[in-house]
Amino acid sequence: MSRLNTTALALLILTSFTMAQKGDPRAEEVPLPAKNGWNASLLLDIGRTGIWALGVFPVYPEYAVPEVIGLDDAGVAHVLVSYSGKWTPVRTVHDGRWLGAICQGDIDPRIEGPELYTGGQRGTLYQLTPHEGPTMSSRLIARFPGREIHTILCGELDPRSEGREILVFTRPGALFRVRPAAKGGTFETEKLQDLEGRYRDAVILPGKPGQTPRIAGVTRAGKLCLLQLDSQGVRWKTLYQAPMGMGRLSLRRSPGPIVLYASHDDGRILRFEEGKNGEWKTETIYLGPQGVRGVVSGRFHEDPEIESVAVFGYSKKVQLLHRKGTEAWKVETIFVDRDKGHYLAVAELDGRNSTEEIVGSGYGGRIFMLARPVGYGRPGIPTDPNTARTSSKPCSKRPCKGRK
């Protein structure tokens, strides 16, 4: 056997041994230590290669549970498929440089159903198409030479363009529109405007039927802006500005007025609420550790009237901010990752509780899920006394027995 083959075999054995020691999410549910009434589990571990962004989308509708997509520092997109607590990665793209933006939309009429789109440091934009198996194909559809792709949005966002399109925010700062070309199965790219710096995050706001939706975005230049495309081009409105970079943005999805949560790099978490007259109220809700890199809102408590926001960053801690009504905000740490955090997402991934789940990733090279225990918020329904878990240390033996 050649030295190369011997080395490859040794690496394979070492990898298999390491997975056996720490648990393999492809083979079993792998618990992690969590705090304050939460459970944690491992979805993916690729070592110390950072995973910079996450998306949760229904990629394979035939499997019901939405898929978790992680974008790593080596330019690989990991599409995680769930099956009874196990998570199987389907890997695609392999760009060689970090990927940092992802969206899903039915953009290409030549493909049945929605596609995924992703891009990153090389300035290359990819279309990801799911197939049975599950498998995934990818193709390069646009290039932005000398630019990094930091944020992308999919939807019917520009009334000057027939159908749906992709908006691409780059560094150096610029806004591009990408849409299917009329012929040839290709895409066409148009630069819409130069921007002041890079947009690190953006969300599409709910709007009235028939109207082009507004987009909220946060910038490294310390701004929260609203933009809207109409027949005249791009219209902008600055809602907030401070001398500190802004990094993450989350839209509250519950009924009522539009509420946004945003982070400053120095650890401040802000809440923005739109009034009936179109004015926005700004409130600082947390003075946290430096380097916030993940902010998500969702239903994380049994009481749906409790307003909740999860944050994650360089402190390695996932912290939960919450209040009811006009009470004071409270904070508690629910998880500590093995390295600095970089992204959070929220989704319904476990129907055995009444709340949503939090998914996180970062410098530690792994994707984890935080969930309330089985039966949380579902009184009167019995749970398995031998396997139902509460927040605890991971089991030292396999298979796990119930911890109380």
MOMONOR-V191330 format. One record per residue. N is the residue number from 1. RES is the residue in three letters. SS is DSSP state (H for helix, E for strand, L for the rest). PHI is phi as a letter, one per 20 degrees, with the letter a starting at -180 (none if undefined). D_FIRST is the distance of its C-alpha to the first C-alpha in Angstrom with 1 decimal. Layout:
# MOMONOR-V191330
N_RES_SS_PHI_D_FIRST, N_RES_SS_PHI_D_FIRST
This chain:
# MOMONOR-V191330
1_MET_L_none_0.0, 2_SER_L_f_3.8, 3_ARG_H_f_6.6, 4_LEU_H_f_8.2, 5_ASN_H_f_6.3, 6_THR_H_f_6.4, 7_THR_H_f_10.0, 8_ALA_H_f_10.9, 9_LEU_H_f_10.2, 10_ALA_H_f_12.2, 11_LEU_H_f_14.8, 12_LEU_H_f_15.2, 13_ILE_H_f_15.8, 14_LEU_H_f_18.1, 15_THR_H_f_19.9, 16_SER_H_f_20.5, 17_PHE_H_f_21.7, 18_THR_H_f_24.0, 19_MET_H_f_25.4, 20_ALA_H_f_26.1, 21_GLN_H_f_27.9, 22_LYS_H_e_30.1, 23_GLY_L_n_30.5, 24_ASP_L_d_29.2, 25_PRO_L_f_32.1, 26_ARG_L_f_30.3, 27_ALA_L_d_30.7, 28_GLU_L_a_33.9, 29_GLU_L_f_36.7, 30_VAL_E_d_35.8, 31_PRO_E_f_39.0, 32_LEU_E_c_39.6, 33_PRO_L_f_42.7, 34_ALA_L_c_45.8, 35_LYS_L_c_49.4, 36_ASN_L_l_53.0, 37_GLY_L_n_52.7, 38_TRP_E_c_49.5, 39_ASN_E_d_46.1, 40_ALA_E_c_42.8, 41_SER_E_b_39.5, 42_LEU_E_e_36.2, 43_LEU_E_d_35.4, 44_LEU_E_b_32.3, 45_ASP_E_c_30.3, 46_ILE_L_d_28.1, 47_GLY_L_n_28.1, 48_ARG_L_d_30.3, 49_THR_L_e_30.5, 50_GLY_L_f_34.2, 51_ILE_E_d_35.6, 52_TRP_E_e_38.8, 53_ALA_E_b_40.7, 54_LEU_E_c_41.1, 55_GLY_E_b_42.8, 56_VAL_E_c_43.8, 57_PHE_E_b_44.7, 58_PRO_L_f_45.0, 59_VAL_L_f_42.1, 60_TYR_L_d_41.7, 61_PRO_H_g_45.2, 62_GLU_H_f_44.2, 63_TYR_H_e_42.6, 64_ALA_L_m_45.9, 65_VAL_L_f_44.4, 66_PRO_L_f_43.9, 67_GLU_E_e_40.5, 68_VAL_E_d_39.6, 69_ILE_E_d_38.1, 70_GLY_E_d_36.5, 71_LEU_E_d_36.0, 72_ASP_E_d_33.6, 73_ASP_L_f_33.2, 74_ALA_L_e_30.2, 75_GLY_L_n_32.3, 76_VAL_L_d_31.0, 77_ALA_E_e_33.5, 78_HIS_E_d_32.7, 79_VAL_E_e_35.0, 80_LEU_E_e_35.2, 81_VAL_E_d_36.4, 82_SER_E_e_38.2, 83_TYR_E_b_38.2, 84_SER_L_l_40.1, 85_GLY_L_n_39.1, 86_LYS_E_e_35.5, 87_TRP_E_c_34.4, 88_THR_E_d_31.7, 89_PRO_E_e_30.9, 90_VAL_E_d_30.9, 91_ARG_E_d_29.6, 92_THR_E_b_30.9, 93_VAL_L_n_32.1, 94_HIS_L_l_29.3, 95_ASP_L_f_31.8, 96_GLY_L_n_30.2, 97_ARG_L_c_33.4, 98_TRP_L_g_35.4, 99_LEU_E_d_37.2, 100_GLY_E_b_40.6, 101_ALA_E_b_42.9, 102_ILE_E_b_43.0, 103_CYS_E_b_45.7, 104_GLN_E_c_46.2, 105_GLY_E_a_48.8, 106_ASP_L_e_49.8, 107_ILE_L_e_49.9, 108_ASP_L_e_48.6, 109_PRO_L_f_51.0, 110_ARG_L_e_48.4, 111_ILE_L_d_46.2, 112_GLU_L_f_47.4, 113_GLY_L_n_47.7, 114_PRO_L_f_46.9, 115_GLU_E_d_43.9, 116_LEU_E_d_42.3, 117_TYR_E_c_42.4, 118_THR_E_b_40.6, 119_GLY_E_a_40.3, 120_GLY_E_a_39.8, 121_GLN_L_f_39.3, 122_ARG_L_f_38.4, 123_GLY_L_m_41.6, 124_THR_E_d_39.9, 125_LEU_E_d_41.3, 126_TYR_E_d_39.3, 127_GLN_E_d_40.5, 128_LEU_E_d_38.5, 129_THR_E_d_39.3, 130_PRO_E_f_38.5, 131_HIS_E_c_37.5, 132_GLU_L_f_37.1, 133_GLY_L_q_34.0, 134_PRO_L_e_34.5, 135_THR_E_c_33.0, 136_MET_E_b_34.2, 137_SER_E_d_34.4, 138_SER_E_c_35.4, 139_ARG_E_b_37.0, 140_LEU_E_f_38.4, 141_ILE_E_d_42.2, 142_ALA_E_b_43.7, 143_ARG_E_c_43.1, 144_PHE_L_c_45.2, 145_PRO_L_g_44.3, 146_GLY_L_m_44.7, 147_ARG_L_c_45.3, 148_GLU_E_d_43.6, 149_ILE_E_e_44.2, 150_HIS_E_d_45.5, 151_THR_E_b_47.5, 152_ILE_E_c_47.9, 153_LEU_E_c_50.3, 154_CYS_E_d_50.6, 155_GLY_E_q_53.9, 156_GLU_L_e_57.2, 157_LEU_L_d_58.1, 158_ASP_L_c_59.8, 159_PRO_L_f_62.9, 160_ARG_L_f_62.7, 161_SER_L_d_59.5, 162_GLU_L_f_59.6, 163_GLY_L_n_57.3, 164_ARG_L_e_54.7, 165_GLU_E_b_52.8, 166_ILE_E_d_50.4, 167_LEU_E_e_51.8, 168_VAL_E_d_49.4, 169_PHE_E_d_50.2, 170_THR_E_d_48.5, 171_ARG_E_c_48.4, 172_PRO_L_g_50.2, 173_GLY_L_f_52.7, 174_ALA_E_a_53.4, 175_LEU_E_d_53.9, 176_PHE_E_c_52.5, 177_ARG_E_d_53.1, 178_VAL_E_c_50.4, 179_ARG_E_b_51.3, 180_PRO_E_f_50.4, 181_ALA_L_f_51.7, 182_ALA_L_f_54.3, 183_LYS_L_c_52.1, 184_GLY_L_n_48.6, 185_GLY_L_m_46.7, 186_THR_L_d_46.4, 187_PHE_E_c_47.9, 188_GLU_E_d_50.5, 189_THR_E_c_50.8, 190_GLU_E_c_54.1, 191_LYS_E_f_54.7, 192_LEU_E_e_57.6, 193_GLN_E_a_58.3, 194_ASP_E_f_57.2, 195_LEU_L_c_57.0, 196_GLU_L_e_57.7, 197_GLY_L_m_54.2, 198_ARG_L_d_51.5, 199_TYR_E_e_52.1, 200_ARG_E_e_49.6, 201_ASP_E_a_50.6, 202_ALA_E_b_53.0, 203_VAL_E_c_54.4, 204_ILE_E_e_56.6, 205_LEU_L_e_59.9, 206_PRO_L_f_61.7, 207_GLY_L_c_64.6, 208_LYS_L_e_67.4, 209_PRO_L_g_66.7, 210_GLY_L_n_67.1, 211_GLN_L_d_66.6, 212_THR_L_f_63.6, 213_PRO_L_f_61.8, 214_ARG_L_e_61.9, 215_ILE_E_c_58.7, 216_ALA_E_d_58.5, 217_GLY_E_b_56.1, 218_VAL_E_d_55.5, 219_THR_E_c_54.7, 220_ARG_L_f_53.3, 221_ALA_L_e_56.8, 222_GLY_L_n_58.2, 223_LYS_E_d_59.8, 224_LEU_E_d_60.0, 225_CYS_E_c_61.2, 226_LEU_E_d_62.2, 227_LEU_E_c_61.6, 228_GLN_E_b_62.8, 229_LEU_E_e_62.5, 230_ASP_E_c_65.7, 231_SER_L_f_67.3, 232_GLN_L_e_68.0, 233_GLY_E_p_64.5, 234_VAL_E_d_63.0, 235_ARG_E_d_65.4, 236_TRP_E_c_64.5, 237_LYS_E_b_66.1, 238_THR_E_e_65.0, 239_LEU_E_e_65.5, 240_TYR_E_a_64.5, 241_GLN_E_b_63.5, 242_ALA_L_b_62.7, 243_PRO_L_f_61.3, 244_MET_L_a_57.9, 245_GLY_L_g_54.9, 246_MET_E_d_54.6, 247_GLY_E_c_51.2, 248_ARG_E_c_51.3, 249_LEU_E_b_53.7, 250_SER_E_c_54.3, 251_LEU_E_d_56.9, 252_ARG_L_f_58.8, 253_ARG_L_d_58.6, 254_SER_L_e_61.5, 255_PRO_L_f_65.0, 256_GLY_L_o_67.5, 257_PRO_L_f_67.5, 258_ILE_L_f_64.4, 259_VAL_E_c_62.7, 260_LEU_E_d_59.9, 261_TYR_E_c_58.0, 262_ALA_E_c_56.5, 263_SER_E_d_54.9, 264_HIS_E_e_55.5, 265_ASP_L_f_52.7, 266_ASP_L_e_54.9, 267_GLY_L_o_54.7, 268_ARG_E_f_57.8, 269_ILE_E_d_57.8, 270_LEU_E_d_60.6, 271_ARG_E_d_62.2, 272_PHE_E_c_64.0, 273_GLU_E_c_66.4, 274_GLU_E_e_68.2, 275_GLY_L_e_71.9, 276_LYS_L_f_74.1, 277_ASN_L_e_75.5, 278_GLY_L_n_72.1, 279_GLU_L_e_72.1, 280_TRP_E_d_69.1, 281_LYS_E_e_69.4, 282_THR_E_d_66.9, 283_GLU_E_c_66.1, 284_THR_E_e_63.7, 285_ILE_E_d_62.3, 286_TYR_E_a_59.8, 287_LEU_E_d_59.2, 288_GLY_L_e_55.6, 289_PRO_L_f_52.8, 290_GLN_L_g_51.8, 291_GLY_L_n_49.2, 292_VAL_E_f_49.8, 293_ARG_E_c_47.1, 294_GLY_E_b_47.8, 295_VAL_E_b_51.1, 296_VAL_E_c_51.7, 297_SER_E_d_54.7, 298_GLY_L_r_55.0, 299_ARG_L_e_56.4, 300_PHE_L_d_55.0, 301_HIS_L_c_57.9, 302_GLU_L_f_59.7, 303_ASP_L_e_62.9, 304_PRO_L_f_62.5, 305_GLU_L_e_65.2, 306_ILE_E_e_63.0, 307_GLU_E_e_61.6, 308_SER_E_c_58.0, 309_VAL_E_c_55.6, 310_ALA_E_d_52.1, 311_VAL_E_c_50.8, 312_PHE_E_b_47.5, 313_GLY_E_a_46.4, 314_TYR_L_f_45.4, 315_SER_L_f_46.9, 316_LYS_L_m_44.1, 317_LYS_E_e_46.9, 318_VAL_E_e_47.8, 319_GLN_E_c_51.6, 320_LEU_E_d_54.1, 321_LEU_E_e_57.4, 322_HIS_E_b_60.1, 323_ARG_E_b_63.9, 324_LYS_E_d_66.4, 325_GLY_L_m_69.2, 326_THR_L_d_70.6, 327_GLU_L_f_69.4, 328_ALA_L_f_67.5, 329_TRP_L_f_63.7, 330_LYS_E_c_61.6, 331_VAL_E_c_58.0, 332_GLU_E_b_55.4, 333_THR_E_e_51.7, 334_ILE_E_d_49.7, 335_PHE_E_a_46.0, 336_VAL_E_c_44.1, 337_ASP_L_e_40.7, 338_ARG_L_e_38.1, 339_ASP_L_b_38.8, 340_LYS_L_f_41.3, 341_GLY_E_e_42.4, 342_HIS_E_c_42.6, 343_TYR_E_b_43.7, 344_LEU_E_c_45.4, 345_ALA_E_c_46.2, 346_VAL_E_c_48.3, 347_ALA_E_a_48.2, 348_GLU_L_e_49.2, 349_LEU_L_c_46.0, 350_ASP_L_b_47.3, 351_GLY_L_e_50.6, 352_ARG_L_e_51.2, 353_ASN_L_c_53.2, 354_SER_L_e_55.9, 355_THR_L_c_54.2, 356_GLU_L_e_51.5, 357_GLU_E_d_48.1, 358_ILE_E_d_46.8, 359_VAL_E_d_43.3, 360_GLY_E_c_42.0, 361_SER_E_b_39.2, 362_GLY_E_r_38.7, 363_TYR_L_f_36.8, 364_GLY_L_f_35.1, 365_GLY_L_m_32.8, 366_ARG_E_c_34.0, 367_ILE_E_d_36.6, 368_PHE_E_c_38.9, 369_MET_E_c_42.0, 370_LEU_E_d_45.2, 371_ALA_E_c_47.5, 372_ARG_E_f_50.7, 373_PRO_L_f_50.4, 374_VAL_L_g_50.8, 375_GLY_L_n_54.5, 376_TYR_L_f_55.5, 377_GLY_L_m_58.6, 378_ARG_L_c_58.8, 379_PRO_L_f_61.4, 380_GLY_L_n_62.3, 381_ILE_L_d_59.0, 382_PRO_L_f_57.2, 383_THR_L_c_53.6, 384_ASP_L_f_51.2, 385_PRO_L_f_52.1, 386_ASN_L_e_48.7, 387_THR_L_c_46.4, 388_ALA_L_f_48.5, 389_ARG_L_d_47.4, 390_THR_L_d_49.5, 391_SER_L_g_48.4, 392_SER_L_a_46.3, 393_LYS_L_f_43.3, 394_PRO_L_f_40.1, 395_CYS_L_f_39.5, 396_SER_L_e_37.5, 397_LYS_L_c_36.5, 398_ARG_L_d_35.4, 399_PRO_L_f_37.2, 400_CYS_L_f_39.9, 401_LYS_L_d_43.4, 402_GLY_L_f_46.5, 403_ARG_L_d_47.6, 404_LYS_L_d_51.3
